[in-house]
Each structure stands twice: as structure tokens, then as C-alpha cells.
Amino acid sequence: MTVRLEHRDPPETTKGKPWWRRPWVAPLAVVVVVFLVFSLPPYLAMDPARSRIPQPPGFTSHYWFLTAHVLFGAIAMAGALLQIWPWFRAKYPVAHRRIGRIYVFAGVLPAGLMAVTIGAFSPFGPTTRVANVLTGALWLACTFAGWRAARRRRFGDHRRWMIRSFALTNLIILSRVIGPIAMVTLEPHVPTVFGGSGLAYLQAVSGITAWLSLTLVLIVTQWYLDRRPVKKSANGR
């Protein structure tokens, strides 16, 4: 009788650089915290008049879907900081697993579903709608793939998928940088290219921001993953 052995990646050990030798951890945490402090107040107030995104025609519940997306997304962003911190991940593996479940099921899953919903009704035109729905779907898919890999104890695959998930979780921060640049760049062309239409101008800015943010995140993340050495199993495969 032939016995088939399935290779499973070993869990991460505590060996590696100490936490203070990861210089990107603190700046990243500061950026995320500043972003959340700026973004959350209009939605914690539960006041539709304070929404930063106008309500699309025919979608009266838009603000509440948007609020749910923002709040669950904040949980995902906060949890992701600890999840990708190598020192914390190796030092506290039990906490890493528990926070990981929170990240997936109380963060990305509800936030991603809300993102797909509100993205499909974006008031900024069809180009932005397609980008938003695609982004939400990829966010959910990468996170599910990472969770599934962990369940199968394929920790190498788990880390790679979760790095993609983390990048998509924080894509919104990049879009807040690209958006103003696109506005400043396109504004002089409103009278000519956009025929004086403020709506066409805003839709162009939003579409460029959504697609460029997603494209850059996917390219940079894959470039980073391709630079990481692939760990071999004990049998050299």
C-alpha cells in the first residue's frame, strides 16, 4: 500500500530580528492611527449629514452601509498591524491566531461585503464602481485564501496571501494620497477636456484614483513577494 505524504510548511519560530530592528513597524502604525483618527469621526457620530461621500440616488441606506464598512475596516486595519509584525507573530502565536480570526471574520469579511455593496452604487460613475467592486472582491478572495492556507497548515502560502490582504486593507491610505494629486493635475483641464463639467471632472479623478491605487498595490505587493526567498521543505522541494 502506498502512503502519500502531504508537505505542510512549518510554523514560524521565534528566531529572527528583535522588534526594534523592524524600522517600518512604528511609522506604519503612526500612519494607520492618523488615518483612522481622521476618518472615523463622521461615522462614529451616526449622522448622515457628516458623510464624506454623497448618497447615491435610490440608495437611502448608503450611509449605514458606508458606516459599517468604515468601522469594520478600522478593525481590519488595526488587527493587520499586529498580524504582520514578525516579532509579535513569533512571540505570541496564540494571540496571533486569535487576532487573525478577528481580522478575518470581524474585519475583512463584513467590511469587504459592505465595500462591494457600496462600491456597486458609487456616485462617482461606472469606472469607479467597477474598480471598487473588483477591489472588494480581491480583498475578500486574498483574505479567504490566506485563512484557508492557515487551516491547512501551509504557513508559507498563508503569509503570502495575508501580505496581499494587508496591502488591500490599507489601499485606502494610498488612495488618499493619489486623489489630491489627480485633482490638482486635472483641475486646469476642466474648461477644455471636461467641457466645464464638474461632475465629469470628479468622476475622472475618482476613477483614476481607484484604478491607480489598486494597480500600484498589486504590482508593488507582487514585486515584494517575488523578492522574498522561497522556503524549501526538508526534502528540498
C-alpha positions as CSV (number, residue, x, y, z in Angstrom):
1,M,0.0,0.0,0.0
2,T,1.3,3.4,-1.0
3,V,1.3,6.1,1.7
4,R,1.0,9.6,0.4
5,L,2.7,12.3,2.5
6,E,1.5,15.9,2.1
7,H,4.1,18.5,2.8
8,R,3.0,21.3,5.1
9,D,5.0,24.3,5.9
10,P,6.4,24.5,9.4
11,P,5.0,27.2,11.7
12,E,7.1,30.3,12.2
13,T,9.6,30.2,15.0
14,T,10.7,32.9,17.4
15,K,14.1,33.2,15.7
16,G,14.7,36.4,13.8
17,K,15.2,40.1,14.3
18,P,14.0,41.6,17.5
19,W,11.1,44.0,17.3
20,W,13.3,47.2,17.4
21,R,15.1,46.1,14.3
22,R,12.0,46.3,12.2
23,P,12.1,50.1,11.5
24,W,8.9,50.0,9.4
25,V,6.6,48.9,12.2
26,A,6.4,52.2,14.1
27,P,6.0,54.5,11.1
28,L,3.3,52.3,9.6
29,A,1.5,52.2,12.9
30,V,1.6,56.0,13.1
31,V,0.2,56.3,9.5
32,V,-2.6,53.9,10.2
33,V,-3.6,55.6,13.5
34,V,-3.5,59.1,12.0
35,F,-5.7,57.9,9.1
36,L,-8.2,56.3,11.5
37,V,-8.3,59.4,13.7
38,F,-9.1,61.5,10.7
39,S,-11.6,59.1,9.0
40,L,-13.7,57.7,11.9
41,P,-15.4,60.8,13.4
42,P,-18.0,61.4,10.7
43,Y,-19.2,57.8,11.0
44,L,-18.9,57.4,14.8
45,A,-21.4,60.4,15.0
46,M,-24.0,58.3,13.2
47,D,-25.1,61.5,11.4
48,P,-25.7,61.0,7.6
49,A,-25.1,64.8,7.1
50,R,-21.5,64.3,8.0
51,S,-20.7,61.6,5.4
52,R,-17.8,62.4,3.2
53,I,-19.4,60.5,0.3
54,P,-22.7,61.8,-1.1
55,Q,-25.6,59.4,-1.1
56,P,-26.3,57.8,-4.5
57,P,-29.8,58.2,-5.9
58,G,-32.1,55.4,-4.9
59,F,-29.9,54.0,-2.1
60,T,-31.3,55.5,1.1
61,S,-29.3,53.2,3.3
62,H,-26.0,54.1,1.8
63,Y,-24.7,56.0,4.8
64,W,-25.3,53.0,7.1
65,F,-23.6,50.6,4.8
66,L,-20.7,53.0,4.5
67,T,-20.5,53.4,8.2
68,A,-20.4,49.6,8.7
69,H,-17.7,49.4,6.1
70,V,-15.6,52.1,7.8
71,L,-16.0,50.6,11.3
72,F,-15.3,47.0,10.3
73,G,-12.5,48.3,8.1
74,A,-11.0,50.0,11.1
75,I,-10.9,46.7,13.0
76,A,-9.2,45.1,10.0
77,M,-6.6,47.9,9.8
78,A,-5.8,47.7,13.5
79,G,-5.6,43.9,13.6
80,A,-3.4,43.8,10.5
81,L,-0.7,45.9,12.2
82,L,-0.2,43.2,14.8
83,Q,-0.6,40.4,12.3
84,I,2.2,41.4,10.0
85,W,4.6,42.4,12.8
86,P,7.1,39.5,12.8
87,W,8.2,39.9,16.4
88,F,4.6,39.8,17.8
89,R,3.7,36.9,15.4
90,A,6.6,34.8,16.6
91,K,6.5,35.8,20.3
92,Y,2.7,35.4,20.8
93,P,1.5,32.7,18.4
94,V,-1.8,32.1,20.3
95,A,-2.6,35.8,20.2
96,H,-1.7,35.9,16.5
97,R,-4.2,33.2,15.7
98,R,-6.9,34.8,17.8
99,I,-6.4,38.3,16.3
100,G,-6.2,36.6,12.9
101,R,-9.7,35.3,13.4
102,I,-10.9,38.8,14.4
103,Y,-9.2,40.3,11.4
104,V,-10.9,37.9,9.0
105,F,-14.4,37.5,10.5
106,A,-14.9,40.8,12.3
107,G,-12.9,42.9,10.0
108,V,-12.3,42.0,6.4
109,L,-15.4,39.8,5.8
110,P,-18.0,42.3,6.8
111,A,-16.0,45.3,5.6
112,G,-15.4,43.6,2.2
113,L,-19.0,42.7,1.7
114,M,-20.0,46.3,2.5
115,A,-17.3,47.6,0.2
116,V,-18.7,45.5,-2.7
117,T,-22.2,46.8,-1.9
118,I,-21.5,50.5,-1.7
119,G,-18.9,50.2,-4.5
120,A,-21.6,49.0,-6.9
121,F,-23.6,52.2,-6.1
122,S,-20.7,54.6,-6.1
123,P,-21.9,58.2,-7.0
124,F,-18.7,58.7,-8.9
125,G,-19.5,56.9,-12.1
126,P,-19.3,53.4,-13.7
127,T,-15.5,53.4,-13.9
128,T,-15.1,53.9,-10.1
129,R,-17.9,51.3,-9.5
130,V,-16.1,48.6,-11.4
131,A,-12.8,49.4,-9.6
132,N,-14.4,49.4,-6.2
133,V,-16.2,46.1,-6.7
134,L,-13.1,44.5,-8.0
135,T,-11.0,45.8,-5.1
136,G,-13.6,44.5,-2.6
137,A,-13.7,41.1,-4.3
138,L,-9.9,40.8,-4.4
139,W,-9.7,41.8,-0.7
140,L,-12.2,39.1,0.3
141,A,-10.5,36.5,-2.0
142,C,-7.0,37.1,-0.8
143,T,-8.1,37.0,2.8
144,F,-10.1,33.8,2.4
145,A,-7.1,32.2,0.6
146,G,-4.8,33.2,3.5
147,W,-7.2,31.9,6.1
148,R,-7.7,28.6,4.2
149,A,-3.9,28.1,3.9
150,A,-3.5,28.6,7.6
151,R,-6.3,26.0,8.3
152,R,-4.3,23.6,6.1
153,R,-1.1,24.5,7.9
154,R,0.5,25.8,4.8
155,F,2.1,28.7,6.6
156,G,4.3,29.9,3.7
157,D,1.2,30.3,1.4
158,H,-0.7,31.8,4.4
159,R,1.9,34.5,4.8
160,R,2.0,35.4,1.1
161,W,-1.8,35.7,0.9
162,M,-2.1,37.6,4.1
163,I,0.5,40.1,2.8
164,R,-1.7,40.7,-0.2
165,S,-4.7,41.0,2.1
166,F,-2.8,43.5,4.3
167,A,-1.9,45.6,1.3
168,L,-5.5,45.7,0.1
169,T,-6.7,46.6,3.6
170,N,-4.5,49.7,3.6
171,L,-5.1,50.6,-0.1
172,I,-7.5,53.3,1.1
173,I,-4.5,55.2,2.6
174,L,-2.7,55.2,-0.8
175,S,-5.9,56.5,-2.5
176,R,-6.0,59.4,-0.1
177,V,-2.6,60.4,-1.5
178,I,-3.3,59.8,-5.1
179,G,-6.7,61.6,-5.0
180,P,-5.4,65.1,-4.3
181,I,-2.6,64.7,-6.8
182,A,-5.2,63.7,-9.5
183,M,-7.4,66.7,-8.6
184,V,-4.6,69.2,-8.8
185,T,-3.3,67.7,-12.1
186,L,-6.7,67.6,-13.8
187,E,-8.3,70.8,-12.5
188,P,-6.7,73.1,-15.1
189,H,-8.3,71.0,-17.8
190,V,-11.9,71.3,-16.6
191,P,-12.8,74.1,-19.1
192,T,-11.3,72.1,-22.0
193,V,-11.1,68.3,-21.6
194,F,-14.2,68.1,-19.4
195,G,-16.1,70.9,-21.1
196,G,-16.6,72.8,-17.9
197,S,-18.4,69.9,-16.2
198,G,-17.6,69.5,-12.6
199,L,-19.3,66.1,-12.5
200,A,-17.1,64.7,-15.3
201,Y,-14.0,66.1,-13.6
202,L,-14.9,64.4,-10.3
203,Q,-15.7,61.1,-12.0
204,A,-12.3,61.2,-13.8
205,V,-10.5,62.0,-10.6
206,S,-12.3,59.2,-8.7
207,G,-11.8,56.6,-11.5
208,I,-8.1,57.4,-11.8
209,T,-7.6,57.2,-8.1
210,A,-9.5,53.9,-7.7
211,W,-7.7,52.1,-10.6
212,L,-4.2,53.6,-10.0
213,S,-4.4,52.7,-6.3
214,L,-5.4,49.1,-7.0
215,T,-2.8,48.7,-9.7
216,L,0.1,50.1,-7.7
217,V,-0.8,48.0,-4.6
218,L,-1.0,44.8,-6.7
219,I,2.3,45.5,-8.5
220,V,4.3,46.6,-5.5
221,T,3.0,43.7,-3.4
222,Q,3.8,41.1,-6.0
223,W,7.3,42.7,-6.5
224,Y,7.9,42.4,-2.8
225,L,6.8,38.8,-2.7
226,D,8.9,37.9,-5.7
227,R,12.0,39.3,-3.9
228,R,11.4,37.1,-0.8
229,P,13.3,33.8,-0.8
230,V,11.1,30.8,-1.3
231,K,11.5,28.5,1.7
232,K,12.2,24.9,0.8
233,S,10.8,21.9,2.5
234,A,13.0,19.3,4.2
235,N,13.1,17.1,1.1
236,G,14.3,20.1,-1.0
237,R,11.1,20.5,-3.0
